């Protein structure tokens, strides 16, 4: 898939549309862009949690109590 050509085209002797090096750079760029977006999202969630730290304590406690009630009832 990196070469830009499928197995059937290789069997018939067709050549790749672009170089393997260029394709690998494109894949690397897309993977790094994905990591960058995940990092930005994690940073945004972390900033949100820091800004709303006083609200998160009671909410987290309520979630723990809710999970404990559903676990003991099940």
LINVEN-V58297 format. One record per residue. N is the residue number from 0. RES is the residue in one small letter. PHI is phi as a letter, one per 40 degrees, with the letter a starting at -180 (NA if undefined). Layout:
N | RES | PHI
N | RES | PHI
This chain:
0 | x | NA
1 | x | c
2 | x | c
3 | x | g
4 | x | a
5 | x | c
6 | x | c
7 | x | c
8 | x | c
9 | x | c
10 | x | c
11 | x | c
12 | x | g
13 | x | c
14 | x | c
15 | x | c
16 | x | c
17 | x | b
18 | x | c
19 | x | c
20 | x | c
21 | x | c
22 | x | c
23 | x | c
24 | x | c
25 | x | c
26 | x | c
27 | x | c
28 | x | c
29 | x | c
30 | x | c
31 | x | c
32 | x | c
33 | x | c
34 | x | c
35 | x | c
36 | x | c
37 | x | c
38 | x | c
39 | x | c
40 | x | c
41 | x | c
42 | x | c
43 | x | c
44 | x | c
45 | x | c
46 | x | c
47 | x | c
48 | x | c
49 | x | c
50 | x | c
51 | x | b
52 | x | c
53 | x | c
54 | x | c
55 | x | c
56 | x | c
57 | x | c
58 | x | c
59 | x | c
60 | x | c
61 | x | c
62 | x | c
63 | x | c
64 | x | c
65 | x | c
66 | x | c
67 | x | c
68 | x | c
69 | x | c
70 | x | c
71 | x | c
72 | x | c
73 | x | c
